């Protein structure tokens, strides 16, 4: 795999690895692309930037001020598919350098890390 192809898609990050990084105090930017209803059902017990994909027109222009390009971004959704696509977009269209996708999404977090986070 070339460095160019690596930069075009986010790095997969397991829920347990994310939990370790958060516990270690890494300066991660967590971005949740789920809808309001999904966020109300289940959320990480950490601060997240909520950018619902269906309302991208509302936040798109302010994205450069919402994300620090020098800090890693971890994108999450329910199962890891929407977040992977959004992560690709951040890398390819927004020029961010460090983008990770929570593999399996909030569902994996509930299974691997914190069963108190509801599954849906």
GUNU-494131 format. One line per 4 residues: number of its first residue (from 1); their letters; for each residue x, y, z of N, C-alpha, C, O. Coordinates in Angstrom, 2 decimals, padded with zeros to 5 digits. Last residue first. Example, Ala and Ser with C-alpha at 12.3 -4.5 7.8 and 13.67 -1.06 7.14 Angstrom:
REM residues 2
2 = sa = 012.85 -002.25 007.08 013.67 -001.06 007.14 012.90 000.03 007.87 013.41 001.14 008.04  013.19 -005.69 007.80 012.30 -004.50 007.80 013.20 -003.30 007.80 014.24 -003.32 008.46
END
This chain:
REM residues 120
120 = xxxx = -028.59 -000.36 019.75 -029.85 -000.16 019.02 -029.70 -000.64 017.60 -030.65 -000.56 016.82  -027.40 -000.46 023.07 -027.29 -000.92 021.69 -028.64 -000.72 021.02 -029.69 -000.87 021.64  -026.30 001.96 025.49 -027.33 001.11 024.86 -027.00 000.74 023.42 -026.41 001.51 022.67  -023.62 001.60 027.54 -024.05 002.37 026.38 -025.06 001.49 025.61 -024.70 000.41 025.15
116 = xxxx = -022.85 -000.31 029.27 -023.92 000.58 029.74 -024.40 001.50 028.62 -025.46 002.11 028.73  -020.70 -001.67 028.22 -022.03 -002.23 027.97 -023.18 -001.35 028.51 -024.35 -001.63 028.23  -017.98 -000.51 026.88 -018.92 -000.03 027.89 -020.33 -000.53 027.61 -021.08 000.09 026.86  -016.30 -002.10 025.10 -015.78 -001.19 026.12 -016.78 -000.92 027.24 -016.45 -001.08 028.41
112 = xxxx = -017.48 -003.86 023.23 -016.09 -004.06 023.66 -015.68 -003.26 024.89 -014.80 -003.70 025.65  -020.21 -003.05 022.92 -019.85 -004.46 023.07 -018.47 -004.62 023.71 -018.30 -005.42 024.62  -020.11 -000.26 022.67 -021.00 -000.88 023.65 -020.60 -002.32 023.94 -020.65 -002.76 025.08  -018.33 -000.01 020.53 -017.99 000.58 021.83 -018.83 -000.08 022.93 -018.31 -000.41 024.00
108 = xxxx = -019.80 -001.20 018.49 -018.59 -001.87 018.97 -018.17 -001.32 020.33 -017.70 -002.08 021.18  -021.78 000.79 018.27 -022.16 -000.59 018.56 -020.95 -001.35 019.12 -021.08 -002.06 020.11  -020.45 002.98 017.40 -020.92 003.00 018.79 -021.37 001.61 019.22 -021.33 001.29 020.41  -018.26 001.27 015.03 -019.03 002.38 015.57 -019.40 002.26 017.04 -018.76 001.55 017.82
104 = xxxx = -016.68 -000.45 013.65 -017.87 -001.01 014.28 -018.72 000.03 014.99 -019.79 -000.30 015.51  -013.98 001.57 014.21 -014.39 000.33 013.58 -015.57 -000.27 014.34 -015.46 -000.57 015.53  -013.84 004.82 013.87 -014.14 003.85 014.93 -014.76 002.62 014.28 -015.91 002.64 013.86  -011.25 005.99 011.87 -012.65 005.58 011.89 -012.85 004.57 013.01 -012.12 003.58 013.09
100 = xxxx = -009.12 008.83 011.84 -009.37 007.45 012.20 -010.87 007.20 012.21 -011.65 008.10 012.51  -006.89 010.96 010.33 -008.30 010.65 010.50 -008.44 009.16 010.75 -007.94 008.33 009.98  -004.66 013.25 009.86 -004.83 012.13 010.79 -006.31 011.91 011.05 -006.92 012.59 011.88  -004.91 015.31 007.92 -003.84 014.31 007.81 -004.05 013.07 008.68 -003.67 011.97 008.29
96 = xxxx = -007.26 016.96 005.82 -006.82 016.56 007.15 -005.84 015.40 007.01 -005.95 014.60 006.08  -008.30 017.88 003.40 -006.86 017.89 003.60 -006.40 017.55 005.01 -005.25 017.83 005.36  -010.84 017.78 002.50 -010.54 018.81 003.49 -009.07 018.85 003.87 -008.63 019.75 004.58  -010.95 015.68 000.68 -011.48 016.99 000.29 -011.10 018.12 001.25 -011.03 019.28 000.84
92 = xxxx = -009.63 013.43 001.80 -009.52 013.73 000.38 -009.93 015.15 000.02 -009.31 015.76 -000.85  -010.21 013.45 004.60 -008.85 013.28 004.08 -008.70 013.80 002.66 -007.76 014.53 002.35  -012.97 013.82 004.68 -012.09 014.71 005.44 -010.66 014.65 004.90 -009.99 015.67 004.78  -013.81 011.62 003.12 -014.05 012.98 002.66 -013.14 013.98 003.38 -012.60 014.88 002.74
88 = xxxx = -013.11 009.52 004.83 -012.50 009.62 003.48 -012.64 011.04 002.95 -011.69 011.59 002.39  -014.86 010.12 006.95 -013.40 010.16 007.15 -012.66 010.26 005.83 -011.68 011.01 005.72  -017.29 009.59 005.74 -016.99 010.96 006.16 -015.48 011.13 006.38 -014.91 012.16 006.04  -017.00 006.81 005.40 -017.18 007.69 004.23 -016.83 009.14 004.57 -016.18 009.83 003.79
84 = xxxx = -016.81 006.07 008.10 -015.71 005.77 007.18 -015.80 006.67 005.95 -014.80 007.23 005.51  -019.30 006.86 009.08 -018.10 007.53 009.57 -016.90 007.26 008.66 -016.06 008.15 008.48  -020.98 005.07 007.77 -021.10 006.51 007.48 -019.84 007.24 007.92 -019.36 008.14 007.23  -019.88 002.70 009.05 -019.92 002.88 007.60 -020.01 004.36 007.23 -019.19 004.85 006.45
80 = xxxx = -020.02 002.19 011.78 -018.72 002.47 011.19 -018.72 002.72 009.69 -017.65 002.93 009.12  -022.44 001.98 013.07 -021.72 000.74 012.76 -020.37 000.96 012.08 -019.64 000.00 011.84  -023.06 004.70 013.91 -023.63 003.52 014.55 -022.78 002.27 014.32 -022.44 001.58 015.28  -020.02 006.56 014.01 -021.45 006.50 013.70 -021.99 005.24 014.39 -021.39 004.78 015.36
76 = xxxx = -017.11 008.67 014.21 -017.92 007.53 014.60 -019.36 007.70 014.15 -019.85 008.80 013.94  -013.71 009.58 013.82 -015.09 009.72 013.36 -015.86 008.46 013.76 -015.36 007.35 013.66  -011.19 011.34 015.22 -011.80 010.01 015.24 -013.27 010.20 014.90 -013.99 010.90 015.62  -008.39 013.18 014.32 -009.84 013.14 014.32 -010.28 011.68 014.31 -009.80 010.88 013.51
72 = xxxx = -005.48 014.67 015.80 -006.16 013.54 015.17 -007.68 013.62 015.35 -008.18 014.06 016.38  -004.65 018.09 015.11 -005.00 017.05 016.08 -005.72 015.91 015.36 -006.47 016.14 014.42  -004.31 019.98 013.18 -003.10 019.42 013.78 -003.37 018.35 014.83 -002.44 017.76 015.38  -006.73 021.03 012.43 -006.06 020.14 011.48 -004.79 019.49 012.05 -004.26 018.55 011.46
68 = xxxx = -009.47 021.09 014.44 -008.07 021.50 014.45 -007.30 020.54 013.53 -007.22 019.35 013.83  -012.73 021.98 013.47 -011.72 020.94 013.60 -010.32 021.53 013.53 -010.02 022.37 012.68  -014.16 024.36 013.25 -014.60 023.35 014.21 -013.55 022.28 014.48 -013.49 021.73 015.58  -013.18 025.84 011.20 -013.01 026.39 012.55 -013.42 025.38 013.62 -013.07 025.55 014.79
64 = xxxx = -013.83 024.27 008.96 -012.42 024.61 009.23 -012.19 025.20 010.62 -011.09 025.08 011.16  -016.73 024.20 009.19 -015.91 023.04 009.50 -014.44 023.39 009.76 -013.86 022.86 010.70  -018.45 026.17 008.40 -017.70 026.41 009.63 -016.77 025.25 009.99 -016.09 025.32 011.01  -019.68 025.15 006.13 -018.82 026.34 006.01 -017.97 026.56 007.25 -016.86 027.10 007.15
60 = xxxx = -021.18 022.91 007.25 -020.10 022.75 006.27 -019.16 023.94 006.20 -017.94 023.76 006.21  -023.40 023.06 008.85 -022.09 023.16 009.48 -020.92 023.15 008.50 -019.77 023.37 008.91  -025.66 022.98 007.22 -025.67 023.88 008.38 -024.28 024.07 008.97 -024.00 025.12 009.55  -025.23 021.01 005.37 -025.27 022.39 004.89 -025.21 023.39 006.04 -024.76 024.52 005.87
56 = xxxx = -025.50 018.65 006.86 -024.16 019.14 006.52 -024.16 020.58 006.02 -023.18 021.30 006.22  -027.52 017.17 007.97 -027.56 018.63 008.11 -026.22 019.26 007.76 -025.85 020.30 008.32  -026.96 014.53 007.67 -028.14 015.04 006.98 -028.25 016.56 007.06 -028.99 017.18 006.28  -024.77 014.10 009.36 -024.56 014.19 007.91 -025.75 014.79 007.18 -025.58 015.49 006.19
52 = xxxx = -024.21 015.90 012.28 -025.10 014.97 011.56 -024.99 015.17 010.05 -025.11 016.29 009.55  -021.82 016.29 014.21 -022.00 016.80 012.85 -022.90 015.83 012.07 -022.39 015.03 011.29  -020.77 016.97 017.33 -021.88 016.32 016.63 -022.10 017.01 015.29 -022.52 018.17 015.24  -017.93 016.21 018.91 -018.46 017.23 018.01 -019.53 016.53 017.19 -019.23 015.60 016.43
48 = xxxx = -017.97 015.02 022.27 -017.91 014.79 020.83 -018.43 016.03 020.10 -019.25 016.78 020.62  -016.64 014.01 025.39 -017.11 015.11 024.52 -016.93 014.76 023.04 -015.89 014.26 022.63  -017.75 010.76 026.44 -016.67 011.72 026.19 -017.23 012.84 025.32 -018.20 012.62 024.59  -019.21 008.40 026.47 -019.12 009.21 027.68 -017.95 010.19 027.60 -017.25 010.42 028.59
44 = xxxx = -021.09 008.23 023.43 -019.85 007.99 024.16 -019.84 008.87 025.41 -020.41 009.96 025.41  -024.57 007.31 023.36 -023.46 008.22 023.10 -022.24 007.81 023.90 -022.35 007.14 024.93  -027.80 006.56 022.25 -026.52 006.04 022.73 -025.41 007.02 022.37 -025.32 007.49 021.24  -030.13 008.10 021.75 -030.22 006.69 022.17 -028.94 006.20 022.83 -028.98 005.51 023.85
40 = xxxx = -029.29 010.57 020.87 -030.11 010.52 022.09 -030.21 009.09 022.62 -030.35 008.89 023.83  -028.06 009.85 018.52 -027.22 010.37 019.60 -027.98 010.32 020.93 -027.40 010.06 021.97  -030.31 009.20 017.05 -029.34 008.17 017.37 -028.45 008.60 018.54 -028.15 007.81 019.43  -031.55 011.68 016.80 -032.26 010.59 017.45 -031.30 009.47 017.88 -031.47 008.88 018.94
36 = xxxx = -029.64 013.15 015.32 -029.99 013.54 016.68 -030.63 012.38 017.46 -030.30 012.14 018.62  -027.45 010.90 013.46 -028.57 011.83 013.58 -028.88 012.09 015.05 -028.45 011.34 015.92  -023.81 010.75 013.42 -025.17 010.19 013.49 -026.21 011.30 013.62 -025.88 012.46 013.86  -021.20 011.49 013.49 -021.97 011.91 012.32 -023.40 011.36 012.32 -024.12 011.48 011.32
32 = xxxx = -019.03 012.75 015.79 -020.14 011.81 015.66 -021.04 012.30 014.53 -021.57 013.41 014.60  -015.69 013.00 016.45 -016.75 013.54 015.61 -017.79 012.45 015.40 -017.49 011.37 014.91  -013.23 013.86 018.69 -014.24 012.87 018.38 -015.37 013.54 017.61 -015.94 014.54 018.07  -009.95 014.47 018.64 -011.21 015.15 018.32 -012.19 014.07 017.90 -012.01 013.43 016.87
28 = xxxx = -007.55 013.82 021.20 -008.33 013.39 020.05 -009.56 014.26 019.88 -010.15 014.72 020.86  -004.99 013.94 022.77 -005.85 015.06 022.36 -006.65 014.77 021.09 -006.45 015.39 020.05  -004.89 011.35 025.21 -004.51 011.83 023.88 -005.49 012.91 023.42 -006.69 012.80 023.67  -005.29 010.24 027.74 -005.37 011.69 027.58 -004.91 012.22 026.23 -004.57 013.39 026.10
24 = xxxx = -005.54 007.62 028.20 -004.18 008.16 028.27 -004.15 009.67 028.06 -003.10 010.30 028.19  -008.20 007.26 027.66 -007.77 007.14 029.05 -006.37 007.72 029.25 -006.04 008.24 030.31  -008.09 007.46 024.86 -008.81 008.47 025.62 -008.37 008.46 027.09 -008.20 009.52 027.69  -006.61 005.14 024.30 -006.09 006.45 023.91 -006.77 007.57 024.69 -006.12 008.52 025.14
20 = xxxx = -008.38 003.17 025.28 -007.03 003.31 025.84 -006.44 004.68 025.53 -005.84 005.32 026.40  -010.58 003.57 023.57 -010.74 003.73 025.02 -009.38 003.93 025.69 -009.25 004.77 026.58  -009.42 002.90 021.12 -009.88 004.27 021.35 -010.01 004.52 022.84 -009.61 005.57 023.33  -009.03 000.18 021.57 -007.86 001.04 021.35 -008.23 002.51 021.56 -007.44 003.27 022.12
16 = xxxx = -011.67 -000.68 021.74 -010.79 -000.85 022.90 -009.54 000.02 022.78 -009.06 000.55 023.78  -012.57 -000.12 019.14 -013.15 000.58 020.28 -012.24 000.48 021.51 -012.07 001.45 022.24  -010.00 000.24 016.65 -010.90 -000.59 017.46 -011.39 000.22 018.66 -010.69 001.11 019.15  -009.83 002.06 013.76 -009.44 002.07 015.17 -010.47 001.27 015.95 -011.67 001.57 015.92
12 = xxxx = -008.55 002.40 010.51 -009.52 001.76 011.40 -008.97 001.72 012.81 -007.81 001.39 013.03  -007.82 005.46 008.98 -007.27 004.29 009.65 -008.36 003.72 010.56 -009.01 004.46 011.29  -009.53 006.62 006.01 -009.16 006.68 007.42 -008.59 005.36 007.93 -008.86 004.30 007.38  -007.98 007.11 002.80 -009.03 006.53 003.63 -008.57 006.53 005.09 -007.37 006.46 005.37
8 = xxxx = -005.85 008.35 001.63 -007.16 008.57 001.02 -008.30 007.92 001.80 -009.47 008.15 001.49  -003.45 007.68 002.73 -003.97 009.00 003.06 -005.37 009.23 002.50 -006.01 010.21 002.86  -002.93 005.23 001.58 -003.23 005.29 003.01 -003.88 006.61 003.36 -004.77 006.65 004.21  -002.31 006.01 -001.00 -003.55 005.28 -000.78 -003.92 005.26 000.70 -005.10 005.26 001.04
4 = xxxx = 000.14 007.32 -000.52 -000.98 008.06 -001.10 -002.29 007.34 -000.86 -003.30 007.97 -000.54  001.81 005.35 000.38 001.41 006.37 001.35 000.24 007.19 000.81 -000.58 007.69 001.58  000.61 002.16 -000.87 001.41 003.37 -000.94 000.95 004.37 000.09 -000.15 004.27 000.62  000.85 -001.18 000.00 000.00 000.00 000.00 000.89 001.24 000.00 001.82 001.33 000.80
END
